[in-house]
């Protein structure tokens, strides 16, 4: 069984006109990852390529099109985890790496450390020949206007993520985000934190999205472990129920080693897409 599920963030769109395009990108990201899996590619590569599509699409809060912090700059976080080896890589506070998910993968594969931040993470990226861009590359006209009009207004953010299962039964989870709009410089949310923003083992993988400070309260992605014995759908539903009791707002996607998928959110919407063995085309929605 091969399968992939992706999300394009929980919360809401900036306009109704964006919604169809966001859903189509989710479906395209899922289809892209699925092609890699179908050609015997790894879950890691499938998840990374799916997330990279979101990073290059300015509608999402990851890579190009990221929300600005209070200083008017973009700071990016990312993470990835291999469920088979439990190896992971994460980066936070980077301002010049074009695709932060590639940096997380590089950290997992080539660094003796699991988590690098800011200038140190960028120096590592340059040493490993990842593409470096000016901070202005990430700032679109739309996000600049949001920054100027709504300074100091905290919103849910559109973190992006993917969970994939390959032919060898390996699971991988990947995540990328620009964080909460108008955040304090140096703020780190749930996304690059193992167990909160993302998690994978040999049973399931998950990626969360929403208010990072809420997600960290519940250690949301790892929390599925508490309920996984009753199946992935029950586990995800119960995990979001627990968060709701804490007055938290978030969504989560998950995938188990049998290819069963689940997604749940208590926000206004969550963009998602998925594809698995037996499907001719991906499905997606909010």
C-alpha positions in Angstrom: 0.0 0.0 0.0 1.2 3.5 -0.8 -0.5 6.7 0.3 0.0 10.4 0.9 -2.1 13.0 2.7 -1.3 16.7 2.7 -2.7 19.9 4.2 -2.4 23.5 3.3 -3.2 25.0 6.7 -6.0 25.4 9.2 -7.8 28.6 9.9 -9.4 30.4 6.9 -8.5 31.9 3.5 -7.9 35.6 3.1 -10.7 35.6 0.5 -13.3 33.2 -0.9 -11.7 33.5 -4.3 -8.6 31.8 -3.0 -10.4 28.6 -1.9 -10.6 26.7 -5.2 -7.0 27.4 -6.0 -5.8 26.3 -2.6 -7.7 23.0 -2.9 -6.3 22.4 -6.3 -2.8 22.9 -5.0 -3.4 20.5 -2.2 -4.6 17.9 -4.8 -1.6 18.6 -7.0 0.8 18.3 -4.1 -0.7 14.9 -3.2 -0.6 13.7 -6.8 3.1 14.8 -7.0 4.0 12.9 -3.9 2.0 9.9 -5.0 3.9 9.7 -8.3 7.1 9.4 -6.4 5.7 6.6 -4.3 4.3 4.8 -7.3 7.8 4.9 -8.9 9.2 3.2 -5.8 10.4 6.4 -4.2 10.7 6.8 -0.5 8.1 8.3 1.8 10.7 11.0 2.7 11.1 12.1 -0.8 7.4 12.1 -1.5 6.6 14.2 1.6 9.4 16.6 0.9 8.3 17.2 -2.7 4.7 17.7 -1.7 5.7 20.3 0.9 8.1 22.0 -1.6 5.1 22.6 -3.9 3.4 24.6 -1.1 6.6 26.5 -0.3 6.7 27.7 -3.9 3.0 28.7 -4.0 2.4 32.2 -2.6 -1.1 31.3 -1.4 0.3 29.4 1.5 2.1 30.5 4.7 5.4 28.6 3.9 8.2 29.8 1.7 7.1 32.4 -0.8 4.0 34.2 0.5 4.8 33.8 4.2 3.2 36.2 6.7 5.5 38.9 8.1 6.6 39.2 11.7 6.3 42.4 13.7 9.6 43.6 12.3 8.2 43.2 8.7 10.4 40.3 7.9 9.8 36.6 7.1 11.1 33.9 9.5 10.7 30.3 8.4 10.5 26.9 10.3 10.5 23.4 9.0 10.8 19.8 10.1 10.8 16.2 8.9 10.8 12.8 10.5 11.5 9.3 9.3 9.2 6.8 11.1 11.5 3.8 10.4 14.7 5.2 12.0 13.1 7.9 14.1 15.7 10.3 12.7 14.5 13.8 12.2 15.7 17.2 11.1 14.3 20.7 12.0 15.2 24.3 11.4 13.8 27.5 12.8 14.1 31.3 12.3 15.7 31.1 8.8 15.3 34.1 6.5 17.1 33.2 3.3 16.7 29.5 2.5 14.4 29.2 -0.5 12.9 25.9 0.5 13.2 25.3 4.3 11.9 21.7 3.9 15.1 20.8 2.0 17.1 22.3 4.9 15.2 20.1 7.4 15.9 17.0 5.2 19.6 18.0 4.9 19.9 18.4 8.7 18.3 14.9 9.2 20.7 13.3 6.7 24.0 15.2 7.1 24.1 16.8 10.6 25.0 15.2 13.9 22.3 17.5 15.4 18.5 17.3 15.0 17.6 21.0 15.2 19.4 24.1 13.9 18.3 27.8 14.2 18.7 31.2 12.5 22.2 32.0 11.3 23.7 28.6 12.2 21.0 26.9 10.2 21.6 29.2 7.2 25.4 28.6 7.4 24.7 24.9 7.3 22.4 25.4 4.3 25.1 27.3 2.4 27.7 24.7 3.1 25.4 22.2 1.6 24.7 24.3 -1.4 21.0 24.9 -0.8 19.5 27.8 -2.7 19.8 31.1 -0.8 17.5 34.1 -1.6 17.0 37.6 -0.2 14.3 37.9 2.5 12.3 40.0 0.0 11.8 36.9 -2.2 9.3 35.6 0.4 7.3 38.8 0.7 4.3 39.2 -1.7 2.3 42.3 -2.2 -0.7 40.6 -0.6 1.1 39.7 2.6 2.7 43.1 2.8 -0.8 44.7 2.6 -2.0 42.4 5.4 1.0 43.4 7.5 0.3 47.1 7.0 -3.5 46.9 7.6 -3.6 44.4 10.5 -0.5 45.0 12.5 -0.8 43.4 16.0 -3.8 41.2 15.0 -3.0 37.6 15.8 -4.5 35.0 13.3 -4.4 31.3 12.8 -1.7 30.5 10.3 -1.5 28.3 7.2 1.3 25.8 8.1 1.7 23.2 5.4 2.5 19.5 5.8 2.5 16.0 4.3 2.5 12.4 5.6 3.5 9.6 3.2 3.7 5.8 3.2 5.9 4.1 0.7 6.1 0.5 -0.8 8.5 -0.6 1.9 6.0 0.4 4.6 8.0 3.4 5.7 6.2 6.5 7.0 7.5 10.1 6.9 6.1 13.4 8.1 7.2 16.8 6.8 6.1 20.3 7.8 6.9 23.9 6.8 5.6 27.3 8.0 6.2 31.0 8.3 4.5 31.0 11.7 1.9 33.2 13.2 1.3 36.6 11.4 2.8 39.6 13.3 4.7 37.3 15.6 7.6 38.5 17.8 11.0 38.3 16.1 12.5 34.9 17.1 9.1 33.3 18.0 9.1 29.5 17.5 5.8 27.7 17.2 4.8 24.0 17.2 5.8 23.2 13.6 9.5 22.4 14.0 9.0 20.8 17.4 8.9 16.9 17.3 5.7 15.6 18.8 3.9 18.9 18.6 4.0 20.0 14.9 5.0 16.7 13.4 5.8 13.1 14.3 6.3 9.7 12.7 7.1 6.2 13.8 6.5 2.7 12.4 2.8 2.9 13.2 1.7 6.3 12.0 2.7 9.8 10.9 1.0 13.1 11.6 1.4 16.8 11.0 -0.5 19.6 12.9 -1.6 23.1 11.9 -3.2 26.0 13.6 -2.3 28.0 16.7 1.1 26.8 17.6 0.9 27.7 21.3 -2.3 25.7 21.6 -0.8 22.7 19.7 2.2 22.6 22.0 -0.1 22.4 25.1 -1.4 19.0 23.9 1.8 17.8 22.1 -0.7 17.2 19.4 1.1 15.0 16.8 2.5 12.6 19.4 -0.8 12.6 21.3 -2.3 10.3 18.7 -0.2 7.5 20.3 -2.6 7.6 23.3 -5.5 6.4 21.2 -3.9 4.6 18.2 -5.0 1.2 19.5 -8.5 2.0 18.5 -7.6 3.0 14.9 -6.3 6.2 13.3 -9.7 7.8 12.8 -10.6 7.4 16.4 -7.2 8.6 17.5 -7.3 11.7 15.4 -10.8 12.6 16.5 -10.0 12.1 20.2 -6.8 14.1 19.8 -8.7 17.1 18.5 -11.4 16.6 21.2 -8.7 16.8 23.8 -7.4 20.1 22.3 -10.9 21.5 22.2 -11.2 20.9 25.9 -8.1 23.0 26.3 -9.7 25.8 24.2 -7.1 25.2 21.5 -7.6 25.7 17.8 -5.9 23.4 15.3 -6.2 20.7 12.7 -4.2 17.5 12.0 -3.6 15.0 9.3 -2.5 11.4 9.9 -1.7 8.2 8.1 -1.0 4.7 9.4 1.1 1.8 8.2 -2.0 0.2 6.6 -2.6 3.3 4.5 -5.6 4.4 6.5 -5.9 8.2 6.6 -7.6 10.6 8.9 -8.0 14.4 9.3 -9.8 16.5 11.8 -10.0 20.2 12.7 -11.9 22.6 15.0 -11.0 25.7 13.1 -13.1 27.3 10.4 -11.5 25.2 7.7 -8.5 23.2 6.8 -7.2 22.7 3.3 -6.3 19.1 2.5 -5.6 16.6 -0.3 -4.9 12.9 -0.4 -4.2 10.0 -2.8 -3.7 6.3 -2.2 -3.3 3.0 -4.1 -6.5 2.4 -6.1 -7.3 6.0 -6.7 -6.9 7.4 -10.3 -7.0 11.1 -9.1 -6.4 12.8 -5.8 -9.2 14.1 -3.7 -9.2 17.4 -1.7 -11.3 19.8 0.2 -11.7 22.1 3.2 
